[in-house]
Amino acid sequence: MSIYNHIVKAIDDLNDEPLEIRAYLQSIKPDVRFLRASYRRPPPVYVNYALQSIQSAYLITYLPHYYQLIYKILLEQELQIMKSKTEFHAVFIGGGPGSEAYGTVKYILDYCPNINYISIDILDINASTWNYSHSALSGFLLPELNRYKEVSVVVNSCQFNLVDENSISSNTSIFEKADLVVIQNCIN
């Protein structure tokens, strides 16, 4: 089953009422257009990620592409140190819905058979608004990956302001134990 099918299933299952999925996908076309237009405007970008329809549009439009980018980068790097570990801690600054977190976990599950514990920390200025997407990630997308049931995967998300000293200092321990820190395209 493709990632798109898993995303659509997550969207359907996370809604309070069953969806007629074709009609729902048609209904979020304006949200997809809005997202694309927002990202093309000069900074700062403002999108109300708290809206479920915006997150659904984001998951369908961007998650499949963004996860593949980091997956491909990790694949090309041949990270032997990563393959020798039993635990792996990754931090995603500006990680939003968890696209790159998904790609990293997928890579680990596909190519790092020694790793039996994965800790993911998504640090985002809009962390509190991404709960819907994080539910899709943790409850529907990650469990469909190979070896998922064999590995303990913990996903945490917290509010993080990259330009606030207090935000940085209160998360020092997360950075100190990180094996991988990824800074998303969040500096706008």
Buried (B, 14 or more C-beta within 10 A) or exposed (E): EEBEEBBBBBBBEBBEEEBEEEEBBEBBEEBBEBBEEEEEEEEEEEBEBEBBBBBBBBBBBBBBEBBBEBBEBBBEEEBEEBEEBEEBBBBBBBBBBBBBBBBBBBBBBBBBEEBBEBBBBBBBBBBEBBBBBBBBBBEBBBEBBEEBEEBEBEBEBBBBEBEEEEBBEEBEEBBEEBBBBBBBEBEE
